Amino acid sequence: MICQKSDCWQSGGKEVYRRLEQELRDRGLSDRVQIQKTGCQKQCKQAPNLVIMPNKNLYTRIKLSQIDGLLNRYFGSNSHHQNQF
């Protein structure tokens, strides 16, 4: 879940959202992983914010350079070659 409110969106959240979408497609995960835009997550000073479910792991000040590492952490570094988790 990614905050789409103005502080997050203007602090790079929009670009993070787009990169997540692209990376999920590239890795063949877009049919298994859903990105939801949310309202304020009450962390505006640490924007942009991202919550990964189901454990509700909050990531603040997300940068484009962190996307690959996050996806590797949750789905493995070669998930685009896997058919199953």
Backbone bond lengths (Angstrom), bond angles and torsions (degrees), N, CA, C in turn:
res aa  C-N    CA-C-N  psi(-1)  N-CA   C-N-CA  omega(-1)  CA-C   N-CA-C  phi
1 M - - - 1.443 - - 1.526 107.07 -
2 I 1.310 115.26 131.69 1.457 119.65 -179.08 1.524 109.11 -123.89
3 C 1.325 114.98 133.52 1.460 120.32 -179.88 1.527 109.36 -68.12
4 Q 1.331 115.21 134.08 1.460 119.81 179.21 1.528 112.39 -112.53
5 K 1.321 116.61 10.69 1.459 119.02 177.99 1.528 110.24 -72.08
6 S 1.320 116.21 164.72 1.464 121.13 -168.03 1.523 114.57 -56.55
7 D 1.334 119.65 -44.12 1.468 119.98 -179.01 1.520 111.37 -59.89
8 C 1.310 116.24 -45.75 1.472 120.10 -179.28 1.520 111.34 -70.02
9 W 1.322 116.03 -45.05 1.469 120.25 -176.40 1.522 110.28 -63.43
10 Q 1.348 116.66 -43.16 1.461 120.98 -178.65 1.527 112.85 -75.99
11 S 1.324 116.93 -16.86 1.467 121.13 179.09 1.523 112.27 -94.43
12 G 1.321 116.49 15.47 1.454 120.37 176.44 1.511 114.92 111.67
13 G 1.318 117.50 -1.61 1.459 120.98 -178.91 1.516 113.58 -60.75
14 K 1.315 116.36 -36.55 1.465 119.97 -179.92 1.525 110.59 -64.27
15 E 1.330 116.53 -42.78 1.459 120.83 178.94 1.531 111.02 -68.13
16 V 1.335 116.72 -37.89 1.464 120.98 177.10 1.524 109.67 -62.41
17 Y 1.323 116.30 -44.63 1.471 121.05 178.44 1.528 110.80 -58.19
18 R 1.315 116.48 -47.70 1.472 120.55 -179.85 1.526 111.92 -63.09
19 R 1.329 116.39 -41.00 1.468 120.16 179.41 1.526 110.62 -66.18
20 L 1.335 116.91 -41.16 1.468 120.04 176.95 1.523 110.79 -59.16
21 E 1.324 116.01 -46.24 1.469 119.59 178.45 1.528 111.10 -57.65
22 Q 1.323 116.18 -46.53 1.461 120.79 -178.01 1.524 111.48 -65.04
23 E 1.325 116.99 -45.53 1.464 120.89 -179.12 1.526 111.39 -63.89
24 L 1.329 117.07 -39.69 1.467 119.87 178.16 1.524 110.65 -63.81
25 R 1.334 116.31 -40.50 1.470 119.80 175.88 1.526 110.68 -63.18
26 D 1.321 116.04 -47.66 1.465 121.09 -177.84 1.526 112.37 -61.19
27 R 1.322 116.42 -32.05 1.465 121.51 -178.25 1.530 112.43 -90.84
28 G 1.316 116.80 -0.18 1.459 120.12 -179.39 1.514 113.55 72.46
29 L 1.327 116.76 27.41 1.460 121.17 -176.89 1.521 113.80 -109.07
30 S 1.307 117.89 -2.73 1.464 119.87 -173.29 1.523 113.26 -63.95
31 D 1.332 117.63 -22.06 1.464 119.08 177.44 1.528 112.02 -86.59
32 R 1.336 117.67 -8.66 1.469 121.67 -178.60 1.521 113.86 -113.61
33 V 1.327 116.16 -19.56 1.462 120.81 -176.23 1.516 108.78 -121.77
34 Q 1.314 115.79 129.45 1.460 121.27 -178.43 1.523 109.50 -110.73
35 I 1.318 116.06 136.13 1.461 121.42 173.92 1.520 106.84 -104.15
36 Q 1.319 116.27 122.84 1.459 120.49 177.64 1.516 109.28 -110.46
37 K 1.319 115.87 134.59 1.460 120.98 172.42 1.525 106.58 -85.44
38 T 1.322 116.04 136.79 1.461 120.41 -178.00 1.517 110.85 -121.66
39 G 1.311 113.76 173.80 1.447 120.87 170.23 1.523 108.86 -79.46
40 C 1.300 115.86 -166.13 1.460 121.94 -176.29 1.530 111.30 -59.41
41 Q 1.321 115.46 136.10 1.463 122.20 177.75 1.531 111.26 -103.88
42 K 1.324 116.17 11.14 1.470 123.49 175.93 1.531 113.71 63.10
43 Q 1.321 116.75 31.64 1.466 122.50 177.30 1.533 109.53 -130.84
44 C 1.317 116.80 38.25 1.464 122.18 -170.87 1.531 113.71 -56.06
45 K 1.318 117.61 -36.76 1.466 120.11 -178.50 1.520 112.26 -72.57
46 Q 1.327 116.74 -9.19 1.461 121.49 -180.00 1.527 110.91 -117.45
47 A 1.312 116.11 28.93 1.469 122.39 -175.86 1.520 111.46 -69.64
48 P 1.331 117.22 153.29 1.462 128.39 -3.78 1.532 112.16 -82.38
49 N 1.322 114.74 156.66 1.456 122.37 -174.41 1.517 111.87 -117.17
50 L 1.323 114.04 145.06 1.456 121.71 -178.14 1.525 107.78 -140.88
51 V 1.330 117.38 134.05 1.461 122.66 175.36 1.520 107.65 -117.88
52 I 1.324 115.82 129.47 1.459 120.68 178.19 1.520 108.50 -107.41
53 M 1.311 114.77 124.56 1.460 122.29 -178.35 1.523 109.37 -94.41
54 P 1.309 120.01 162.32 1.458 127.24 9.14 1.522 113.40 -89.24
55 N 1.324 119.01 -3.96 1.463 120.73 -175.40 1.521 114.15 -85.77
56 K 1.312 117.24 -0.29 1.463 123.21 179.33 1.528 112.36 59.22
57 N 1.321 116.61 41.22 1.462 120.85 177.17 1.522 109.24 -74.10
58 L 1.332 115.80 119.59 1.460 122.27 -178.08 1.523 109.81 -94.53
59 Y 1.321 115.35 130.36 1.459 122.10 174.79 1.517 107.18 -120.94
60 T 1.323 115.93 127.80 1.457 121.15 -178.93 1.527 109.58 -114.73
61 R 1.333 114.16 161.11 1.471 121.70 -179.10 1.531 111.57 51.61
62 I 1.310 115.93 41.88 1.461 122.21 -178.38 1.527 110.01 -64.29
63 K 1.308 115.32 134.05 1.464 121.68 177.03 1.524 108.91 -116.46
64 L 1.318 115.88 155.41 1.463 120.44 178.90 1.524 111.38 -55.36
65 S 1.318 116.28 -35.34 1.465 120.63 -178.01 1.527 112.97 -67.19
66 Q 1.338 117.99 -13.69 1.461 121.83 -179.26 1.528 113.40 -92.47
67 I 1.310 117.44 -13.64 1.465 121.30 -173.35 1.526 111.65 -60.24
68 D 1.308 117.46 -48.15 1.459 120.84 -178.14 1.529 110.92 -59.13
69 G 1.317 117.06 -45.04 1.461 121.57 179.29 1.517 112.91 -62.77
70 L 1.329 116.71 -41.04 1.466 119.99 177.85 1.520 111.29 -63.62
71 L 1.310 116.64 -45.57 1.461 119.43 179.65 1.525 110.93 -65.34
72 N 1.319 117.27 -38.05 1.464 120.20 176.10 1.523 110.90 -62.13
73 R 1.319 115.94 -40.31 1.469 120.53 -179.09 1.524 111.73 -62.31
74 Y 1.309 116.63 -42.83 1.463 120.63 -175.12 1.525 113.89 -89.97
75 F 1.321 117.43 -27.24 1.462 119.61 -173.10 1.521 114.08 -126.52
76 G 1.311 117.92 -0.18 1.456 121.03 -179.72 1.515 111.52 89.44
77 S 1.311 115.54 150.99 1.465 120.09 -174.85 1.517 113.51 -73.78
78 N 1.328 117.00 -18.55 1.463 118.41 179.99 1.518 111.02 -119.42
79 S 1.323 116.23 35.39 1.469 120.31 -175.92 1.520 112.48 -60.69
80 H 1.330 118.19 -24.70 1.460 119.35 179.97 1.525 111.87 -70.98
81 H 1.339 117.36 -10.76 1.457 120.94 177.12 1.526 112.13 -102.62
82 Q 1.334 117.33 -4.74 1.454 120.61 -176.20 1.516 110.70 -97.97
83 N 1.301 116.37 146.98 1.458 121.25 174.44 1.515 111.42 -97.89
84 Q 1.327 117.00 -20.52 1.454 121.74 -179.10 1.514 108.72 -136.80
85 F 1.330 114.99 162.80 1.464 120.68 176.13 1.507 108.58 -91.96
